[in-house]
């Protein structure tokens, strides 16, 4: 019996399918290899260009990802998925708010279904919030179809948007529906906790935060490529890059690296997604100081794409400013950012 040889189109489709499977499994390097093979076989295929953009975005190569998304859209002007994928990268990490708003407007010309319309408009809400245009964000948010939606991701995005606009009363029903649809959705529990904090329900906040923490550990993103010892090296480098005016506040502190805050401190009201926590604070009347510095790796990496040392340094800056506001001024923060830039 003669063996069948796959056609080039079948081979390319196999590479595309394998790339998406690898992405679902968290194997970005494997996905990239398959995507590159598919691209070699057909650079004029918009699906392949979109795939390449998606994989590169996951690898942290945002500018390259945008180029592939733009090529996908040039090849298919109605390719809404590529437009929305591009918008997500334009929002974070690129923070190009105006380009993100424009990309959504382009997508809106082709969108017909309510769920896809909600996805697009919610991305535009994020862009307006990024610009600080709260009135524009609320105007767009009120254009989102009322639903309810069977997609828990849309419901939690609606809840988060209303929370960001200071409307916990609008946010909570959306978040509760998201949890009903998908009980392990960490973002829904987290923002529900923030809503409860806003209305001073501290017991309800702690419960929601604990559930968010557990869901993050069960279903959250995998850790980045650094080994534990390499990440600890970045922590040491971050601390060394802090100017003396702030470094003295944690001089000699015991530094502990973990994944996320422990359940016992979250139960006491600590944000489960805080990247750095200072502990062992000096008593009133003593020189300000912290004797312990906890760095939570998953929460640092949640910040987004960038050199881990710089992300850790900025997280320490922010916690120092929060804990010692009378000493950690905006000027000091600028010095730290400058020092981390010069060190690279």
C-alpha positions as CSV (number, residue, x, y, z in Angstrom):
1,X,0.0,0.0,0.0
2,X,1.5,3.3,-1.0
3,X,2.2,5.8,1.8
4,X,0.4,9.2,1.6
5,X,2.6,12.3,1.7
6,X,1.0,15.3,3.3
7,X,0.5,18.3,1.1
8,X,2.3,21.6,2.0
9,X,-1.0,23.0,3.1
10,X,-1.6,20.0,5.4
11,X,2.0,20.4,6.8
12,X,1.5,24.1,7.5
13,X,-1.9,23.4,9.2
14,X,-0.2,20.8,11.4
15,X,2.5,23.3,12.4
16,X,-0.2,25.9,13.2
17,X,-2.2,23.4,15.3
18,X,0.9,22.3,17.1
19,X,1.8,25.9,17.9
20,X,-1.6,26.6,19.5
21,X,-1.4,23.3,21.4
22,X,2.1,24.2,22.7
23,X,0.8,27.7,23.7
24,X,-2.1,26.1,25.7
25,X,0.5,23.9,27.5
26,X,2.6,26.9,28.4
27,X,5.5,25.8,26.1
28,X,6.2,29.2,24.4
29,X,9.6,28.0,22.9
30,X,7.9,25.0,21.3
31,X,5.1,27.2,20.0
32,X,7.6,29.6,18.5
33,X,9.4,26.8,16.6
34,X,6.1,25.5,15.1
35,X,5.0,29.0,14.3
36,X,8.2,29.8,12.5
37,X,7.9,26.6,10.4
38,X,4.4,27.6,9.4
39,X,5.6,31.1,8.5
40,X,8.4,29.7,6.4
41,X,5.8,27.8,4.4
42,X,3.3,30.6,3.9
43,X,4.0,34.2,4.8
44,X,0.8,35.4,3.0
45,X,-1.5,33.5,5.3
46,X,-3.2,35.9,7.8
47,X,-3.8,33.1,10.3
48,X,-0.1,32.3,10.4
49,X,0.8,36.0,10.8
50,X,-1.7,36.3,13.7
51,X,-0.3,33.1,15.3
52,X,3.2,34.5,15.1
53,X,2.2,37.7,16.7
54,X,0.5,35.9,19.5
55,X,3.5,33.7,20.3
56,X,5.9,36.7,20.1
57,X,3.7,38.7,22.4
58,X,3.8,35.8,24.9
59,X,7.6,35.8,24.7
60,X,7.7,39.5,25.5
61,X,8.7,40.7,22.0
62,X,5.9,43.2,21.8
63,X,7.1,45.4,18.9
64,X,7.7,42.3,16.7
65,X,4.3,40.9,17.6
66,X,2.6,44.2,16.5
67,X,4.3,43.9,13.1
68,X,2.9,40.4,12.5
69,X,-0.5,41.5,13.6
70,X,-0.4,44.4,11.2
71,X,0.6,42.1,8.4
72,X,-2.3,39.8,9.3
73,X,-4.7,42.7,9.0
74,X,-3.2,43.9,5.7
75,X,-3.8,40.4,4.3
76,X,-7.3,40.3,5.7
77,X,-8.9,43.7,6.5
78,X,-11.8,42.0,8.4
79,X,-9.5,39.9,10.7
80,X,-11.0,41.1,14.0
81,X,-9.2,38.5,16.1
82,X,-5.8,40.0,15.0
83,X,-7.1,43.5,15.6
84,X,-8.1,42.7,19.2
85,X,-4.9,40.7,19.8
86,X,-2.9,43.7,18.6
87,X,-4.9,46.0,20.9
88,X,-4.0,44.0,23.9
89,X,-0.3,44.4,23.1
90,X,-0.7,48.1,22.4
91,X,-2.3,48.4,25.8
92,X,0.2,46.3,27.8
93,X,3.1,46.4,27.7
94,X,3.4,49.2,25.0
95,X,0.9,51.6,26.7
96,X,0.1,53.2,23.3
97,X,-3.4,54.3,24.3
98,X,-4.3,56.2,21.2
99,X,-3.1,53.4,18.9
100,X,-5.2,50.9,20.9
101,X,-8.3,53.1,20.7
102,X,-7.8,53.5,16.9
103,X,-7.3,49.7,16.5
104,X,-10.6,49.0,18.3
105,X,-12.4,51.5,16.1
106,X,-11.1,49.6,13.1
107,X,-12.3,46.3,14.5
108,X,-15.8,47.8,15.3
109,X,-16.4,48.2,11.5
110,X,-16.5,44.4,11.2
111,X,-18.0,43.2,14.5
112,X,-21.6,41.9,14.6
113,X,-21.9,39.6,17.6
114,X,-22.6,41.1,21.1
115,X,-19.8,39.1,22.8
116,X,-17.1,40.2,20.4
117,X,-18.5,43.8,20.6
118,X,-18.2,43.7,24.4
119,X,-14.6,42.4,24.1
120,X,-13.6,45.2,21.8
121,X,-15.3,48.0,23.8
122,X,-13.8,46.8,27.0
123,X,-10.3,47.0,25.5
124,X,-11.1,50.6,24.5
125,X,-12.3,51.3,28.1
126,X,-8.9,50.1,29.3
127,X,-7.2,52.5,26.8
128,X,-9.2,55.5,28.0
129,X,-8.5,54.6,31.7
130,X,-4.8,54.3,30.8
131,X,-5.0,57.9,29.4
132,X,-6.7,59.0,32.5
133,X,-9.9,59.8,30.5
134,X,-12.5,58.5,33.0
135,X,-15.4,60.2,31.3
136,X,-14.5,58.7,28.0
137,X,-14.0,55.3,29.6
138,X,-17.5,55.5,31.2
139,X,-19.1,56.7,27.9
140,X,-17.6,53.6,26.1
141,X,-18.5,51.3,28.9
142,X,-22.2,52.3,28.6
143,X,-22.1,51.2,24.9
144,X,-21.3,47.6,25.9
145,X,-24.3,45.3,25.4
146,X,-26.0,44.6,28.7
147,X,-25.8,40.8,28.5
148,X,-25.8,38.8,30.6
149,X,-23.0,36.9,28.9
150,X,-22.1,33.2,29.0
151,X,-18.5,34.1,28.8
152,X,-17.1,34.6,32.3
153,X,-14.2,36.6,31.0
154,X,-16.5,39.3,29.7
155,X,-18.4,39.4,32.9
156,X,-15.2,39.8,35.0
157,X,-13.9,42.5,32.6
158,X,-17.1,44.4,33.0
159,X,-16.8,44.1,36.7
160,X,-13.2,45.3,36.7
161,X,-14.1,48.2,34.5
162,X,-16.9,49.4,36.8
163,X,-14.6,49.0,39.8
164,X,-11.9,51.1,38.2
165,X,-14.6,53.8,37.7
166,X,-15.5,53.6,41.4
167,X,-18.8,51.8,40.9
168,X,-18.6,48.8,43.1
169,X,-22.4,48.6,43.0
170,X,-22.2,48.0,39.2
171,X,-19.2,45.8,39.5
172,X,-20.2,43.2,42.1
173,X,-23.1,41.6,40.2
174,X,-20.9,41.1,37.2
175,X,-18.1,39.5,39.3
176,X,-20.5,37.3,41.1
177,X,-22.0,36.1,37.8
178,X,-18.4,35.4,36.5
179,X,-17.8,33.3,39.6
180,X,-21.0,31.4,39.1
181,X,-19.9,30.6,35.5
182,X,-16.3,29.8,36.4
183,X,-15.7,29.3,40.1
184,X,-11.9,29.2,39.7
185,X,-11.6,32.6,37.9
186,X,-9.0,34.3,40.1
187,X,-9.6,37.8,38.7
188,X,-13.3,37.6,39.6
189,X,-12.5,36.8,43.2
190,X,-9.7,39.4,43.4
191,X,-11.9,42.3,42.1
192,X,-14.8,41.1,44.2
193,X,-12.4,41.5,47.2
194,X,-11.5,45.0,46.1
195,X,-15.2,45.9,45.8
196,X,-15.9,44.6,49.3
197,X,-12.9,46.6,50.6
198,X,-14.3,49.7,49.0
199,X,-17.5,49.3,51.0
200,X,-15.7,48.4,54.2
201,X,-16.8,44.7,54.3
202,X,-13.4,43.5,55.5
203,X,-14.5,40.0,56.4
204,X,-15.9,39.5,52.9
205,X,-12.8,41.1,51.4
206,X,-10.6,38.5,53.2
207,X,-12.7,35.6,52.0
208,X,-12.6,36.8,48.4
209,X,-8.8,37.5,48.6
210,X,-8.1,34.0,49.9
211,X,-10.1,32.5,47.1
212,X,-8.2,34.7,44.6
213,X,-4.9,33.5,46.0
214,X,-5.9,29.9,45.9
215,X,-7.2,30.2,42.3
216,X,-4.0,32.0,41.2
217,X,-1.9,29.2,42.6
218,X,-4.1,26.5,40.9
219,X,-4.7,28.2,37.5
220,X,-2.4,31.1,37.3
221,X,0.3,31.7,34.7
222,X,3.4,29.5,35.0
223,X,6.6,31.0,36.4
224,X,8.9,32.7,33.9
225,X,12.0,31.1,32.5
226,X,14.4,32.1,35.3
227,X,15.5,29.4,37.8
228,X,14.9,30.2,41.5
229,X,18.6,31.1,42.0
230,X,18.6,33.3,38.9
231,X,15.5,35.1,40.2
232,X,17.1,35.6,43.6
233,X,20.1,37.1,41.8
234,X,17.8,39.6,40.3
235,X,16.4,40.4,43.7
236,X,19.9,41.1,45.0
237,X,20.6,43.3,42.0
238,X,17.4,45.2,42.5
239,X,18.2,46.0,46.1
240,X,21.7,47.1,45.2
241,X,20.3,49.5,42.6
242,X,18.2,51.4,45.1
243,X,19.7,54.8,46.1
244,X,21.2,55.0,49.6
245,X,18.4,57.4,50.8
246,X,15.9,54.5,50.5
247,X,18.3,51.5,50.8
248,X,19.0,52.4,54.4
249,X,15.4,51.6,55.3
250,X,16.0,48.0,54.5
251,X,19.7,47.8,55.2
252,X,20.4,44.4,56.8
253,X,16.9,43.2,56.3
254,X,16.2,39.5,55.9
255,X,15.0,39.0,52.2
256,X,12.5,36.2,51.6
257,X,11.5,35.2,48.1
258,X,8.2,33.3,47.6
259,X,5.5,32.8,45.0
260,X,2.6,34.7,46.6
261,X,1.8,36.0,50.1
262,X,0.8,33.4,52.6
263,X,-2.8,32.6,53.5
264,X,-2.3,33.9,57.0
265,X,-1.3,37.4,55.9
266,X,-4.0,37.5,53.2
267,X,-6.6,36.6,55.9
268,X,-5.4,39.7,57.7
269,X,-6.1,41.9,54.7
270,X,-2.9,41.9,52.7
271,X,-3.5,42.1,49.0
272,X,-2.8,38.6,47.5
273,X,-1.3,40.2,44.4
274,X,1.1,42.5,46.2
275,X,4.6,42.0,44.7
276,X,6.6,43.2,47.7
277,X,5.7,43.3,51.4
278,X,7.8,45.0,54.2
279,X,7.6,43.4,57.6
280,X,9.2,43.8,61.0
281,X,8.7,47.5,61.0
282,X,10.4,49.7,63.7
283,X,8.4,50.9,66.6
284,X,7.1,54.5,66.9
285,X,9.9,56.8,68.0
286,X,12.6,54.5,66.5
287,X,14.4,55.3,63.2
288,X,12.2,54.0,60.3
289,X,13.3,50.6,59.1
290,X,12.0,47.2,58.0
291,X,13.7,44.0,59.1
292,X,12.1,41.7,56.6
293,X,11.4,42.1,52.8
294,X,9.2,39.6,51.1
295,X,9.4,39.5,47.3
296,X,6.6,37.5,45.6
297,X,7.8,36.2,42.3
298,X,4.4,35.4,40.6
299,X,3.2,38.9,41.5
300,X,6.3,40.6,40.2
301,X,6.0,38.7,36.9
302,X,2.3,39.8,36.8
303,X,3.6,43.4,36.3
304,X,4.2,42.6,32.7
305,X,7.2,42.3,30.3
306,X,10.5,43.7,31.3
307,X,13.8,43.0,33.0
308,X,13.0,41.3,36.3
309,X,15.6,43.3,38.2
310,X,13.9,46.5,37.2
311,X,10.4,45.2,38.0
312,X,11.6,44.1,41.4
313,X,13.3,47.4,42.1
314,X,10.2,49.4,41.1
315,X,8.1,47.1,43.3
316,X,10.4,47.8,46.3
317,X,10.3,51.5,45.5
318,X,6.5,51.5,45.6
319,X,6.3,49.6,48.8
320,X,8.8,51.8,50.5
321,X,6.9,54.9,49.4
322,X,3.7,53.4,50.7
323,X,5.2,52.3,54.0
324,X,7.4,55.4,54.7
325,X,5.7,58.2,52.8
326,X,7.5,60.9,54.8
327,X,10.9,59.7,53.6
328,X,10.3,58.0,50.2
329,X,9.4,60.9,48.0
330,X,8.7,61.1,44.3
331,X,12.2,62.5,43.8
332,X,13.6,59.3,45.3
333,X,11.5,57.2,43.0
334,X,12.9,59.0,40.0
335,X,16.4,58.4,41.2
336,X,15.7,54.6,41.5
337,X,14.3,54.4,38.0
338,X,17.3,56.2,36.7
339,X,19.7,54.0,38.5
340,X,18.1,50.8,37.1
341,X,18.2,52.2,33.6
342,X,21.9,53.0,33.9
343,X,22.6,49.6,35.3
344,X,21.3,47.9,32.1
